[in-house]
Amino acid sequence: MTCLKPCVANLTMTPDPILQALGLARRAGRIIDGESQVLVSLAKHDQGVVFLASDAGDNIRKKIVDKCRSFGIRLHTNYTSDQLSRALGKLHRKVVLLIDPRFIDKN
């Protein structure tokens, strides 16, 4: 028997606990996403953690990195925009601000 659709049943992917925590934080309302909203919110949330997609463009990367340095905000660039988008259940997410870092500190 041949599979006409892409077979994903055989893939054994270990879920990333950080991405799971981001999804949980989004459902709890502790996420700000989108470049302009994150840039405005960085000054207000000094305890936050920023996730910048590794495939983000040079302009957004420079803006976010400079803001994070100036405000002393932790920055993670370990995930692609596809991974961040799937974790949040939204499309085309390049930058995410986690307002409450307790979601990932235990991981």
C-alpha positions as CSV (number, residue, x, y, z in Angstrom):
1,M,0.0,0.0,0.0
2,T,1.4,3.4,-1.0
3,C,0.8,6.6,0.9
4,L,-0.6,9.3,-1.4
5,K,-0.3,12.0,1.3
6,P,2.9,12.8,3.0
7,C,3.3,10.2,5.8
8,V,4.1,11.9,9.1
9,A,3.2,9.0,11.3
10,N,6.7,7.6,11.2
11,L,8.4,10.9,12.3
12,T,9.4,10.9,15.9
13,M,10.0,14.4,16.8
14,T,10.7,15.4,20.4
15,P,8.7,18.5,21.3
16,D,10.8,21.4,22.4
17,P,9.9,22.5,25.9
18,I,10.6,26.2,25.2
19,L,8.3,26.2,22.2
20,Q,5.6,24.4,24.2
21,A,6.0,27.1,27.0
22,L,5.6,29.8,24.3
23,G,2.4,28.3,23.2
24,L,1.1,28.1,26.8
25,A,2.2,31.7,27.4
26,R,0.3,32.8,24.3
27,R,-2.9,31.2,25.6
28,A,-2.3,32.8,29.0
29,G,-1.9,36.3,27.3
30,R,1.7,36.7,28.2
31,I,3.1,37.1,24.7
32,I,3.5,40.2,22.5
33,D,4.3,39.4,18.9
34,G,5.1,41.5,15.8
35,E,8.0,43.9,15.3
36,S,6.3,47.2,16.1
37,Q,4.5,45.9,19.2
38,V,7.6,44.3,20.6
39,L,9.7,47.4,20.0
40,V,7.2,49.6,21.8
41,S,6.8,47.1,24.7
42,L,10.5,46.4,25.3
43,A,10.8,49.6,27.5
44,K,7.8,48.6,29.6
45,H,8.7,45.0,30.3
46,D,12.2,44.8,31.7
47,Q,11.8,41.2,32.8
48,G,10.9,39.9,29.4
49,V,12.6,37.5,27.0
50,V,12.7,38.1,23.3
51,F,12.7,35.4,20.7
52,L,14.0,36.6,17.3
53,A,13.8,34.2,14.4
54,S,17.1,33.0,13.1
55,D,15.9,33.8,9.5
56,A,14.7,37.3,10.3
57,G,15.9,40.1,8.0
58,D,18.9,42.3,8.7
59,N,16.8,45.4,9.5
60,I,14.6,43.8,12.1
61,R,17.5,41.9,13.6
62,K,19.5,45.2,14.1
63,K,16.5,47.0,15.7
64,I,15.7,44.2,18.1
65,V,19.3,43.4,19.1
66,D,20.0,47.1,19.7
67,K,16.9,47.5,21.8
68,C,17.5,44.3,23.8
69,R,21.1,45.5,24.6
70,S,20.0,48.9,25.6
71,F,17.3,47.6,28.0
72,G,19.1,44.5,29.2
73,I,16.6,42.1,27.8
74,R,17.5,38.4,27.2
75,L,17.5,37.5,23.5
76,H,17.2,34.1,21.9
77,T,17.8,33.4,18.3
78,N,17.6,29.6,18.3
79,Y,14.4,29.2,16.4
80,T,13.2,29.9,12.9
81,S,10.1,31.9,12.1
82,D,8.3,28.7,11.1
83,Q,9.0,27.1,14.6
84,L,7.9,30.3,16.4
85,S,4.8,30.5,14.2
86,R,3.8,26.9,14.9
87,A,4.4,27.3,18.6
88,L,2.1,30.4,18.7
89,G,-0.5,29.1,16.2
90,K,0.0,32.2,14.1
91,L,1.6,32.9,10.7
92,H,4.8,34.6,9.9
93,R,6.1,35.5,13.3
94,K,9.7,36.8,13.3
95,V,9.9,38.3,16.8
96,V,8.1,37.4,20.1
97,L,8.3,39.0,23.5
98,L,7.6,36.8,26.4
99,I,6.4,39.1,29.1
100,D,6.6,36.6,31.9
101,P,10.0,34.7,31.8
102,R,8.8,32.3,34.5
103,F,7.3,30.3,31.7
104,I,10.7,29.3,30.4
105,D,12.9,29.6,33.5
106,K,11.8,26.2,34.8
107,N,12.9,24.5,31.5
